[in-house]
């Protein structure tokens, strides 16, 4: 039973990170978590972003001066969710569905944004490799037979080191997921006998915990089978859980870690050539829009419509740009999406994705510079691996390959709704010099495709809290530059100088919360509006 329990725990841990399913109403959720990211540490004693306090005390009766466009670069958004009605960006120069590039921007029928992981026939990339797998496939012909670093030319050393890192990561992950697959197969074989006995006894094709509990018999074999399954169910076993781990494991081995699988054949471009842009389509929802819909809801869900949640910014529109498949995004797609956002009027770019390997990061560098020089604020989620980003590269990054850095960039970590030693999300990445500030990211309720809702955890949802607050401030103070807006957001954080928290990923190791980011604080819409207003008044004197 010990081995069975270990396999079961693995299954449950992977199932816990699987795609959420959505619910039709927020009524079944814990009310303490609905809209908590909008609440105030002072008024409500909840460590939210003080959005409602800002509206009530500082913005009451005021009319926003500008509509802010937030580009959500993600996996897709359900633009027809009722709570996003009127909140989706419309390209006024484009006529929907006529098959013509009416505004001559290089994209046909891009009414609400663009899909950079599809082709003109409407086919999309769904499953993708991890980036280190793609790099390994590309670099193995050059370095696969190298026996020593002494055999590598100096000019090739950077790529050789990248090859070695990718090879080590691939070997580790392939071994892990192969072990998962073997473990599940062993698990299924182990339960097959008792399962067959119980199905025959109960005369059912599927057995449940309630079925097993109700069995009363003197048949020794049935009793043993019953007791076996009772222990399984008590440990958390479910058929859905096992099915989920099988699906997840198979997808990793068959697609994400498969060196022979090339998802890019659907698009038929050269992923290293930024000028090879004749691909994509106008499908901004796609097959996996749950993540981008959650992100968009936090930023822009209609406020006070008695439907579900309140987004942060009222006078805002979401531009949808798809680059994230099931697997790692491509550097070129990210770069092209950033440039599209800038060229088509986005004020803020939200990026709730990332990876630790990059072959063509220079393409993203060029795009980030392009945005940075054109008064666009870039907001990037820190990531969910509980890593210190001061010690490890993560892409896309505000730090360029040449050592320079984007000035209009914010990297965001996650916090929960109560102060204390568990204030940081257990998953959040952190960094004294690399993570700028924190925002709500634990138990966040937001929108889900097909008119539904769900609750999720991750820095993916902390980033849009900051994007939403940034959009809120900018809509009332449009005279601010992106750099000035960033400065206001960072200088108005809630600070906790005495608070000690568990370091994410480090069991029982504590740190001052102030040491886990540049500002040592969390986002505050109320304080940001106050600071922007004071700045505006001082300039008018």
C-alpha positions in Angstrom: 0.0 0.0 0.0 2.9 2.4 0.6 3.9 2.4 -3.1 0.3 2.8 -4.1 0.0 5.9 -1.8 3.1 7.5 -3.2 1.8 7.1 -6.8 -1.6 8.4 -5.6 0.0 11.5 -4.0 1.9 12.2 -7.2 -1.4 11.9 -9.1 -3.2 14.3 -6.8 -0.4 16.9 -7.0 -0.4 16.9 -10.7 -4.2 16.9 -10.9 -4.2 20.0 -8.6 -2.3 22.0 -11.3 -4.6 20.9 -14.1 -6.8 23.2 -16.1 -9.7 24.5 -14.1 -13.2 23.6 -15.3 -15.3 26.6 -14.5 -18.6 27.0 -12.6 -21.7 28.8 -13.8 -22.1 30.9 -10.7 -19.8 32.3 -7.9 -22.4 31.2 -5.3 -20.6 27.9 -4.7 -17.3 29.6 -4.0 -16.1 30.8 -0.6 -17.3 34.4 -0.4 -14.2 35.5 1.4 -12.3 35.1 -1.9 -14.7 36.8 -4.3 -13.3 40.2 -5.2 -10.8 40.2 -2.3 -8.1 41.6 -4.6 -10.2 44.8 -4.7 -10.3 45.2 -0.9 -8.3 47.4 1.4 -5.8 46.5 4.2 -7.0 49.6 6.1 -10.8 49.5 5.5 -11.5 45.8 5.1 -8.5 44.3 6.9 -7.8 42.3 3.8 -4.5 42.6 1.9 -6.0 43.5 -1.4 -5.1 46.4 -3.8 -7.5 48.9 -2.2 -9.3 49.4 -5.5 -12.8 49.9 -3.9 -11.3 52.4 -1.4 -9.8 54.4 -4.3 -13.1 54.5 -6.2 -15.1 55.5 -3.1 -12.8 58.0 -1.5 -10.7 59.5 -4.4 -12.6 58.9 -7.6 -16.2 59.3 -6.6 -17.9 61.7 -9.0 -14.8 61.9 -11.3 -14.9 60.9 -14.9 -11.9 59.1 -16.4 -10.1 61.2 -19.0 -8.9 58.4 -21.3 -9.7 54.8 -22.3 -6.7 52.6 -21.7 -5.9 49.7 -23.9 -4.3 46.6 -22.2 -2.9 44.0 -24.6 -3.3 40.6 -23.0 -0.6 38.4 -24.6 -1.7 34.9 -23.6 -3.4 31.8 -24.9 -6.6 33.4 -25.9 -9.7 35.1 -24.4 -13.4 34.4 -24.5 -14.3 37.8 -25.8 -18.0 37.0 -25.6 -18.1 36.5 -21.9 -21.0 38.7 -20.6 -18.8 40.4 -18.1 -16.4 41.5 -20.8 -19.2 43.1 -22.9 -18.0 46.4 -24.2 -14.5 45.8 -22.8 -12.9 44.2 -25.8 -10.7 46.3 -28.1 -12.1 46.9 -31.6 -9.8 47.8 -34.5 -12.0 50.5 -36.0 -10.1 50.3 -39.3 -11.0 46.7 -39.9 -14.2 45.2 -41.3 -14.9 41.8 -39.7 -14.9 38.7 -41.8 -14.4 40.2 -45.2 -11.0 38.6 -45.8 -9.4 41.9 -46.5 -6.7 43.8 -44.6 -8.7 47.0 -44.6 -6.4 49.1 -42.5 -3.2 47.8 -44.3 -1.5 46.9 -41.0 -0.4 43.5 -42.4 -3.2 41.5 -40.5 -6.4 40.4 -42.2 -9.6 40.7 -40.1 -7.7 41.6 -36.9 -10.8 43.1 -35.3 -10.0 42.2 -31.7 -6.3 41.3 -32.0 -4.3 38.5 -33.6 -3.5 34.8 -33.2 0.3 34.2 -33.7 0.0 30.4 -33.2 -2.2 29.6 -36.2 -2.3 29.7 -40.0 -4.5 31.3 -42.7 -6.6 28.2 -43.0 -7.7 28.5 -39.3 -5.5 25.7 -38.0 -3.9 26.4 -34.7 -0.9 25.1 -32.7 -2.4 23.5 -29.6 0.3 21.2 -28.2 3.9 22.4 -28.3 7.4 21.3 -27.1 9.1 22.8 -24.1 11.6 25.4 -25.2 14.6 23.3 -24.0 13.4 20.4 -26.2 13.3 22.7 -29.3 16.8 24.0 -28.4 18.1 20.5 -27.9 16.7 19.4 -31.3 18.3 22.3 -33.0 21.7 22.1 -31.3 22.2 18.4 -31.1 23.6 18.2 -34.7 26.2 20.7 -33.8 27.2 19.5 -30.3 25.8 16.0 -29.9 29.1 14.3 -30.6 31.3 16.8 -28.7 33.3 14.9 -26.1 35.0 17.8 -24.3 34.7 21.6 -24.0 38.2 21.7 -25.5 36.7 20.7 -28.8 34.3 23.7 -28.9 35.3 26.8 -30.8 35.3 29.9 -28.6 32.6 31.6 -30.7 30.3 28.5 -30.1 30.8 28.3 -26.4 27.6 30.1 -25.5 25.5 27.8 -27.6 27.3 24.8 -26.3 26.6 25.7 -22.7 23.0 26.3 -23.6 22.9 22.8 -25.2 24.3 21.2 -22.1 21.7 22.9 -19.9 18.9 21.9 -22.2 20.2 18.3 -22.3 20.3 18.1 -18.5 16.8 19.5 -18.2 15.4 17.2 -20.8 17.0 14.1 -19.3 15.7 15.0 -15.9 12.1 15.7 -17.1 12.0 12.7 -19.4 13.1 10.4 -16.6 10.5 12.0 -14.2 7.5 11.6 -16.6 8.6 8.2 -17.7 8.6 7.2 -14.0 5.1 8.7 -13.6 3.8 6.7 -16.6 5.3 3.5 -15.3 4.0 4.2 -11.8 0.4 4.7 -13.0 0.6 1.6 -15.1 1.8 -0.3 -12.0 -0.9 1.3 -9.9 -3.6 0.3 -12.4 -2.3 -3.3 -12.4 -2.3 -3.4 -8.6 -5.9 -2.3 -8.3 -7.2 -4.4 -11.2 -7.8 -7.6 -9.2 -9.7 -6.0 -6.3 -11.6 -3.7 -8.7 -12.7 -6.7 -10.8 -14.0 -8.5 -7.6 -16.0 -5.5 -6.5 -17.5 -4.7 -9.9 -18.7 -8.3 -10.1 -20.1 -8.2 -6.6 -21.8 -4.9 -7.0 -22.8 -5.7 -10.6 -21.6 -2.2 -11.7 -19.1 -1.0 -14.3 -18.0 1.9 -12.1 -17.5 1.7 -8.4 -17.7 4.7 -6.0 -16.6 5.2 -2.4 -20.2 5.1 -1.3 -20.7 1.7 -3.0 -17.6 0.3 -1.2 -18.6 1.6 2.2 -22.0 0.0 1.9 -20.6 -3.5 1.3 -21.4 -6.0 4.1 -20.4 -9.6 3.3 -18.8 -12.7 4.8 -17.0 -13.4 1.5 -13.3 -13.1 2.4 -12.1 -12.1 -1.1 -14.8 -9.4 -1.3 -14.0 -8.1 2.2 -10.3 -7.9 1.3 -11.1 -6.0 -1.9 -13.5 -3.7 0.0 -10.9 -2.9 2.6 -8.3 -2.2 0.0 -10.5 0.3 -1.8 -11.6 1.9 1.4 -8.0 2.8 2.1 -7.6 4.1 -1.4 -10.6 6.3 -1.2 -9.6 7.5 2.2 -6.2 8.5 0.8 -7.9 10.7 -1.9 -8.1 8.3 -4.7 -10.5 9.1 -7.6 -10.8 7.7 -11.1 -10.8 11.3 -12.4 -7.5 11.9 -10.7 -5.8 8.9 -12.3 -7.3 9.8 -15.7 -5.9 13.3 -15.2 -2.4 12.2 -14.4 -2.4 9.8 -17.3 -3.5 12.6 -19.7 -0.9 15.0 -18.3 1.9 12.4 -18.4 1.0 11.3 -21.9 0.9 14.9 -23.1 4.3 15.6 -21.7 5.9 12.5 -23.2 4.0 12.6 -26.6 4.3 16.4 -27.2 6.1 18.6 -24.7 9.1 16.3 -24.4 9.0 14.6 -27.8 12.1 15.4 -29.8 10.4 14.1 -32.9 7.3 16.3 -32.6 7.4 19.6 -34.5 4.2 21.6 -33.9 5.5 24.4 -36.1 4.7 22.4 -39.2 1.2 23.8 -38.9 2.5 27.3 -39.5 5.4 26.3 -41.8 7.5 29.4 -40.9 11.1 29.9 -39.9 10.9 30.5 -36.1 14.3 32.2 -36.1 13.4 34.8 -38.8 11.5 37.8 -37.4 10.7 38.9 -41.0 8.9 35.6 -41.8 5.5 36.9 -40.7 3.1 35.4 -43.2 1.1 33.4 -40.7 -1.5 33.7 -38.0 -5.3 34.3 -38.1 -8.0 36.3 -36.3 -9.1 33.5 -33.9 -8.4 35.2 -30.6 -10.2 32.7 -28.5 -8.8 29.3 -29.6 -8.8 26.0 -27.8 -7.4 27.1 -24.4 -8.8 30.5 -23.6 -9.3 29.8 -19.9 -6.1 31.4 -18.7 -6.4 34.6 -20.8 -10.0 34.9 -19.8 -9.1 34.7 -16.1 -6.4 37.3 -16.7 -8.8 39.7 -18.6 -11.5 39.4 -16.0 -9.2 40.7 -13.2 -8.3 43.7 -15.3 -11.6 44.6 -17.0 -14.7 42.6 -15.9 -17.7 45.0 -15.7 -18.0 46.5 -12.3 -21.2 46.5 -10.3 -23.4 44.6 -12.8 -24.6 42.1 -10.2 -23.2 39.2 -12.3 -20.1 37.9 -10.5 -16.9 39.8 -10.1 -15.6 43.4 -10.3 -12.6 44.1 -12.6 -10.2 46.7 -11.5 -10.3 49.3 -14.3 -13.5 50.8 -15.5 -12.4 52.7 -18.6 -10.4 50.0 -20.3 -10.3 47.7 -23.3 -8.6 44.3 -23.8 -6.6 43.7 -26.9 -6.2 39.9 -27.4 -2.9 38.5 -28.7 -2.4 34.7 -28.7 1.1 33.3 -28.4 0.9 30.7 -25.7 0.1 27.0 -26.7 0.1 24.0 -24.4 3.8 24.0 -24.0 6.3 26.9 -24.3 5.7 30.0 -26.4 8.0 30.9 -29.2 10.3 33.9 -28.9 9.4 35.2 -32.3 5.7 35.1 -31.6 6.1 37.0 -28.3 8.2 39.6 -30.2 5.7 40.0 -32.9 2.8 40.3 -30.4 4.6 43.0 -28.5 5.2 45.0 -31.7 1.6 44.5 -32.8 0.4 45.8 -29.4 2.5 48.9 -29.7 1.7 49.6 -33.3 -2.1 49.2 -32.7 -2.4 51.5 -29.7 -1.9 49.4 -26.6 -0.9 51.4 -23.5 -0.1 48.4 -21.3 1.1 44.9 -22.2 0.3 42.1 -19.7 2.4 39.0 -20.0 1.4 36.2 -17.7 3.7 33.6 -19.1 7.4 32.8 -19.1 10.2 30.2 -19.4 13.8 29.5 -18.3 15.3 28.8 -21.7 15.5 30.9 -24.8 17.2 30.4 -28.1 16.2 33.7 -29.8 15.8 36.1 -26.8 17.4 38.9 -29.0 14.1 39.0 -30.9 12.2 39.7 -27.7 14.9 42.2 -26.7 14.3 44.2 -29.9 10.5 44.1 -29.3 10.7 45.1 -25.7 13.0 48.1 -26.6 10.5 49.0 -29.3 7.7 49.1 -26.6 9.9 50.7 -24.0 10.8 53.6 -26.3 7.1 54.3 -27.2 5.6 54.9 -23.8 4.2 51.5 -23.2 4.2 49.9 -19.8 5.1 46.2 -19.7 3.8 44.0 -16.8 5.3 40.5 -16.4 4.3 37.8 -13.9 7.3 36.6 -12.0 6.5 32.8 -12.4 5.4 30.0 -10.1 8.5 27.9 -9.4 9.4 29.4 -6.0 12.8 30.4 -7.5 15.0 33.4 -6.7 15.1 35.3 -10.0 18.2 37.1 -8.9 20.0 33.8 -9.5 18.3 32.5 -12.6 17.3 33.8 -16.1 13.7 33.9 -17.0 12.2 35.0 -20.3 10.9 37.4 -21.5 13.1 39.6 -19.4 13.6 43.3 -18.7 17.4 42.7 -18.9 18.7 42.7 -22.5 21.5 40.4 -23.8 23.8 43.4 -23.9 23.3 44.1 -20.2 20.9 47.0 -20.7 17.4 47.1 -19.1 13.9 48.1 -20.0 12.8 51.1 -17.9 9.0 50.7 -18.3 8.8 47.2 -17.0 7.4 45.7 -13.8 7.8 42.1 -12.6 5.1 40.9 -10.1 5.1 38.3 -7.4 2.1 36.9 -5.5 0.6 37.4 -2.1 -2.5 36.1 -0.2 -5.3 37.9 1.5 -3.9 37.9 5.1 -0.7 39.0 6.6 1.5 36.5 8.4 4.3 34.1 7.8 2.4 32.6 4.8 1.8 36.0 3.2 3.8 35.1 0.1 2.2 32.6 -2.3 4.1 29.3 -1.6 4.7 29.1 -5.4 5.8 32.6 -6.2 9.2 33.5 -7.7 10.9 36.3 -5.8 14.0 38.4 -6.0 15.4 41.5 -4.3 16.6 43.0 -7.6 14.4 41.3 -10.1 10.8 41.2 -8.7 9.5 44.8 -8.4 6.5 44.3 -6.2 3.8 41.9 -5.1 0.0 41.7 -5.7 -2.9 39.4 -4.9 -2.4 36.0 -6.5 -3.8 33.3 -4.2 -7.4 32.2 -4.4 -8.3 34.7 -7.1 -11.8 34.4 -8.5 -12.2 35.6 -12.1 -13.9 34.8 -15.4 -13.9 31.5 -17.2 -14.9 30.7 -20.8 -18.5 30.0 -21.8 -20.1 32.5 -19.3 -18.5 30.8 -16.3 -16.2 31.6 -13.3 -13.3 29.9 -11.5 -10.8 30.4 -8.7 -7.1 30.1 -9.5 -3.6 30.7 -8.0 -0.5 32.0 -9.6 1.6 35.1 -10.4 -0.3 34.9 -13.7 -3.1 36.6 -11.8 -1.0 39.0 -9.8 0.3 40.5 -13.0 -3.1 41.6 -14.2 -3.9 43.1 -10.8 -1.0 45.4 -11.4 -2.0 45.9 -15.0 -5.5 46.8 -13.9 -4.3 49.3 -11.3 -2.0 50.8 -13.8 -4.9 51.2 -16.3 -7.1 52.7 -13.6 -4.5 55.3 -12.7 -3.6 56.1 -16.3 -7.2 56.5 -17.2 -7.6 59.4 -14.8 -4.1 60.8 -15.2 -3.3 60.3 -19.0 -0.6 63.0 -18.9 1.7 60.6 -17.1 4.4 58.8 -19.1 4.9 55.1 -18.7 8.0 55.8 -16.7 6.2 58.2 -14.4 3.3 55.7 -14.0 5.8 52.9 -13.0 7.4 55.2 -10.5 4.1 56.0 -8.9 3.1 52.4 -8.7 6.4 51.5 -7.1 6.5 54.4 -4.7 2.9 53.9 -3.4 3.2 50.3 -2.3 2.0 49.0 1.0 5.1 48.2 3.0 5.6 45.7 5.8 9.1 46.5 7.3 8.7 44.1 10.3 6.9 41.3 8.6 8.7 38.0 8.3 7.4 35.4 5.9 8.3 31.9 4.7 10.6 32.1 1.7 8.7 30.5 -1.2 9.9 26.9 -1.8 12.0 26.9 1.4 10.4 24.9 4.2 10.4 26.8 7.4 13.1 29.3 6.2 12.0 32.9 6.8 12.9 36.2 5.4 11.8 39.8 5.8 9.1 40.4 3.2 10.9 43.6 2.4 13.9 41.6 1.2 11.9 39.6 -1.5 11.4 42.4 -4.0 12.8 45.8 -5.1 10.1 47.8 -3.3 9.4 45.4 -0.5 5.7 46.1 -0.9 2.4 45.3 -2.4 0.3 47.2 -5.0 -2.2 49.8 -3.8 -4.6 51.6 -6.1 -5.6 53.9 -3.3 -2.1 55.1 -2.6 -1.2 55.3 -6.3 -4.2 57.5 -7.0 -3.3 59.7 -4.1 0.3 60.0 -5.3 -0.7 60.7 -8.9 -3.2 63.4 -7.7 -0.6 65.0 -5.5 1.9 65.0 -8.3 -0.7 66.5 -10.7 -1.5 69.3 -8.2 2.1 70.2 -7.6 2.7 70.5 -11.3 -0.2 72.9 -11.7 1.1 75.3 -9.0 
